[in-house]
Amino acid sequence: TGATTGLITCGAVLFSPRSRPLYFGMEIPESIVECWRAKTGFKQLIGQAELFPRLVALHTWRLELEGQAIVWWIDNDSARHACVRGYLPSLPSCRILNEGALLEAEGRAAGPGP
């Protein structure tokens, strides 16, 4: 995240036996950031920014992840624990977690891996 510029960024890398390594890096759109701020009242949105790449990865690499067991390497303790528990008291964080859990469940239901 960009503390001095006000930009909030995120990224992820996918290593899969199905494809070459894939990656993305992005600035989180201001409309999403403002929604998070309005619902939390917080200026720092590190928790949401650390959870968001998982959701983007599940959308972006849906076909590559379909039917695969996924190991998430998340370097932020709060975000990692939230993914394990499936809950955070922040509404925007909980929404990110829930959307991700639904996408993961849909991908697993689509069929077994190789």
C-alpha positions in Angstrom: 0.0 0.0 0.0 1.2 3.5 -0.7 1.1 5.4 2.7 2.4 8.7 1.3 0.6 8.7 -2.1 -2.8 7.5 -0.9 -2.7 4.7 -3.5 -3.7 1.3 -2.3 -2.1 -1.5 -4.3 -2.1 -5.3 -4.3 -0.8 -8.2 -6.2 -0.5 -12.0 -6.3 1.5 -14.8 -8.0 0.1 -18.2 -9.1 2.3 -21.3 -9.3 0.3 -24.1 -10.8 1.2 -27.4 -12.6 -1.4 -26.4 -15.1 0.3 -23.3 -16.4 3.4 -21.1 -16.3 3.6 -18.8 -13.3 1.0 -16.1 -13.5 0.9 -12.8 -11.7 -0.9 -9.5 -11.3 -0.3 -6.2 -9.6 -2.8 -3.4 -9.5 -4.0 -0.2 -7.9 -7.3 -0.9 -6.1 -9.9 1.3 -7.7 -10.8 4.4 -5.7 -14.5 3.5 -5.8 -13.7 0.3 -3.9 -11.4 2.1 -1.5 -14.0 4.7 -0.8 -16.6 2.0 -0.1 -14.3 0.4 2.4 -13.7 3.8 4.1 -17.4 4.6 4.3 -18.2 1.3 5.9 -15.3 1.2 8.4 -14.5 4.9 9.0 -10.8 3.9 8.9 -8.1 5.7 7.1 -5.8 2.7 7.0 -7.3 -0.1 5.0 -4.4 -2.6 5.2 -6.6 -5.5 6.2 -8.9 -5.1 3.2 -5.9 -4.5 0.9 -4.3 -7.7 2.1 -7.5 -9.8 1.6 -8.4 -8.3 -1.8 -5.7 -10.1 -3.9 -7.2 -13.5 -2.9 -10.6 -12.4 -4.3 -9.0 -11.0 -7.4 -7.0 -14.1 -8.0 -10.1 -16.3 -7.6 -11.9 -14.3 -10.3 -8.9 -13.8 -12.6 -7.6 -17.4 -12.5 -10.8 -19.2 -12.0 -10.2 -21.7 -14.8 -6.6 -22.4 -13.6 -7.8 -22.9 -10.0 -10.9 -24.9 -10.8 -10.9 -28.3 -9.1 -7.5 -27.7 -7.6 -6.4 -27.7 -3.9 -5.2 -24.2 -3.2 -2.5 -23.2 -0.7 -2.6 -19.5 0.0 0.7 -17.8 1.1 -0.5 -14.6 2.8 2.2 -12.5 4.6 -0.2 -10.5 6.8 -1.1 -12.3 10.0 -4.5 -10.6 10.4 -5.5 -11.5 6.8 -4.1 -15.0 7.1 -6.0 -15.7 10.4 -9.2 -14.2 8.9 -8.9 -16.7 5.9 -8.6 -19.6 8.4 -11.5 -18.4 10.6 -13.6 -17.1 7.7 -14.5 -14.0 9.8 -13.4 -10.5 10.7 -15.5 -8.0 12.5 -15.1 -5.4 9.7 -18.0 -5.6 7.3 -15.9 -4.9 4.1 -13.3 -7.6 5.2 -16.1 -10.1 5.9 -17.6 -9.4 2.5 -14.2 -10.0 0.8 -13.8 -13.3 2.7 -17.3 -14.5 2.0 -17.1 -13.7 -1.8 -13.8 -15.6 -1.9 -15.2 -18.6 0.0 -18.1 -18.8 -2.4 -15.8 -18.7 -5.4 -13.6 -21.4 -3.9 -16.6 -23.6 -3.2 -17.9 -23.2 -6.7 -14.5 -24.1 -8.1 -14.3 -27.2 -6.0 -17.8 -28.3 -7.0 -16.9 -27.9 -10.7 -15.0 -31.2 -10.7 -11.9 -33.0 -9.4 -8.4 -31.9 -10.4 -6.1 -34.0 -12.7 
